[in-house]
Amino acid sequence: MNQSNKEKLLRINEELITEGSSVVQSQFSIDVIGAPTYVDVQILHKWWGKVKSFGYQMGTAAQPWQEMFTKDPKQKTLVFVKEVLGTLEAIKHELENDHLDTFTQLLRAETFADLLDQAEHLFDNEYHLAAGVIGRAILEEHLSTLCDTLDCKPSKKNPTINDFNQTLYRINHYSKTKMKQIDALASIGNDAAHNKPDLDSADVKKLLLDLPGVIESTNI
């Protein structure tokens, strides 16, 4: 997670915690034995809408708290508000200590592994073009994520694999040798994506075999 995104999420998180305290202050009781303490409905739903939006902005990093973000505050109770506040405070702690980066990296690694398995299955069944396209997508997503994390996104509106690769090389994230290796793999993926008739299945196999090493050696 790059620094600017982390700062934005922390700012929103702190605002939600502050606003949540105002929701707590709207609490009231009804004259029924055993009834829970309630909060003002309008104030609660205004705050809850912002909490849900925060969950979407966190993306995959919100996965550990997905159950909380999908709750329905229909009971409108003080207990519900305090549960959400506790979760927001936990998220703040994880953001401040960069723990979500580790989780996101693990989740991304699992996603890449699943996609690579799919590509290899397609290759084994002689769908070489499709396998090459998936390999290209994995490589592009990895390089794009690296640029996001290192806060070096290319200025072009729609950057290509080559743009990501050149940018990462320019900031000395990896060597010229690694840059050329990635360029060669990207060319194979591009040939598959453009349905080049002369694409060699051996090249696609090389792309799939080299991808795990490239991802591991260039990860942060």
N, C-alpha and C positions, 0 to 999 in steps of 0.2 A: 504494500500500500504506500503510494507516494506521500510525501509530507503534506502537500496542499490538501489532498483528499482526507488525510488523517485529521488535519486541523479543522476542516469543514465538518466532519462527522463529530468531532469532540465539541465543537461550538453548538451544533444542533442538539447533541446529547445533553449538554449542560443547560440549554434553554428549556428542554423538555423536563428535566429534573426540577428546575425552578418553577415552571408552570404547573407541574404535578403537585408541588407544595400548595399552590393556590387551589387546586382541585380538592386537596385534603381539607383545606380551610372552609370549603363550602359544605362540609358534612352536617348532617342533621339526623335526628332520631324521631321515630314515630312511637306513639303511645300504645305499643303492642308488646306484650311480654315475649321475650325471645327473638324479637325482630332485629335484624342487623342494622348497623349504622349506614345511612345512604349519603350520596353526594349529589350536588346539583346536576341534573341531566344535561343541560345545555353546555355547561362548563366542561363536563366530562367528555362529551362527544367531540367538542372542538379540540380538546387536548388529544383524545384518542386518534382522531384523524391524522394529526401530526405525527403521533407515535408510529402509526401504520406506514406513513410516508417515509419515515426514518428507516424502517425495516427494509423498504424497497431500495432506498438509497445505499444501504449497506451491502446489498447484493448477496453473494454467496457467503460473505462473512457473517451474515445474520443466521446462518443455518443452526448453530447451537441453541438459539432462542426462538426457533420457528414456531413452536407450540404457543408461546406467549403472543407473538405477532399475529397469529390467526385466531385468537380468542375473540369472543363476542361479549362486550361489556353490558349485556342486557340486564344483569342484576343490579348494576349501578351502585355497588356497595363500596364502602371505604376499604374493605379487605382487598377487593380487586385493584383499586388504585395503588395500595401499598405494595401489592405483588408486582405490579408493573414498575413502580419506582425502584424496587429492589433489583429488578432485572436491568433497568437503565443504569443503575449504579454499578452493576457487575460489568456491563458493556463498557462503561467509562473506564473501569480499571483495566480491562483487557486492551482497550484502545491505547491508553496511556503507556502500557508496558509492551506494546507491539506484539501481543500474543495472537492477535487475529491474523497477522501475516503468516505465521506458522500454520494455522488451520487452513487458510486459503491456499497455501502452497500444497498442503497435503491433499486437499480436495481437488485441486487442479491436476495433481499428479495422478490421482485415481481416474479422473476424467480422461486424461491423455492415454492412460493405460487401457481403458475400456475402448477408446477410439482406435488405438493401435491394434488391439485384438480384433476389432471389426475389420480393419484394413487387411490384416494378415489372413483372416478367414476368406475375405473376398479374393485375395491374391491366390490362395490355395485352390479356390474354385475357378480360377482363370479369369476373374474380373479385374484385369490388371489396371485398366484405366480408372475404375472406381476406387481401387486401392490406392492408386497414386494421388487421386484427388483428396482422399481423406488424409494421406500423409502430408500433402501440401497444407491442408487446413490446420493440422496439428502444429506444423512448423511456423506458419504465419501467426497463429494464436500465441504461441510461446514467445516469439520475438516481439509481438505487440505488447504482451503483458510485461516483458522485460523493460520496454521503453516507458510504459506507464509507471512501473515501480521505480525506475531510475529517473523519472521526470525528464525524459528526453524525447518525447513524442515528435516525429517529423512534422514540419509545418504544413505539408501538403494536405489538401482536403481529404483525399482518399489514398493514403500511403500504401505502397506495395511491400511485398516481402523484401525486395531489394532495398527500399527506402529504410525499413527497420534495420536490416543487416548493416547497411552503410553507416547509419546513425550510431549503432552500438559499437561499431569498429572505431568511428571517429572519437568517441568518448573513452576509448581504450578499455572497453568492457572485455574485449577479447582480442586475440592476435590476428594478424593478417592471414595466417594459415587457416585459422578457424573461420574467418570471414569468407575465404575462398571455398572452404568445404561447404559452408551453408549456402553459398551462391550456387554451387554445383547441384546440391540437393533441391534447391528451389527451382532450378531449371528443369529437373526431372518432373517435379510437381506441376510446373506450368505447362509442360508438354502434355501431361495427363489431363489437366484442366481444359486445355484447348484441343483435346482429342486428336493429337498428332498421330497420324497413321504409322509413322516410323518409330514410335516409342518402343523401346526394347524392354521386355519383361524383366530382364536382369537389372536394368537401371531402377525399375520400381522396387525390386527386391532390395537393392542397395539403399534406396531411400528409407524403406521400412526398417532395415537392419541398423542403419546409422542414426536414426532419430533418437532412440533412448540415450545414446552416448552424447549426442549434441545437446539435448535438453539437460542432462546431468552436468555436463562440463561448463555450461553457460549460465546455469541457475545462480541466483544470488544466495 
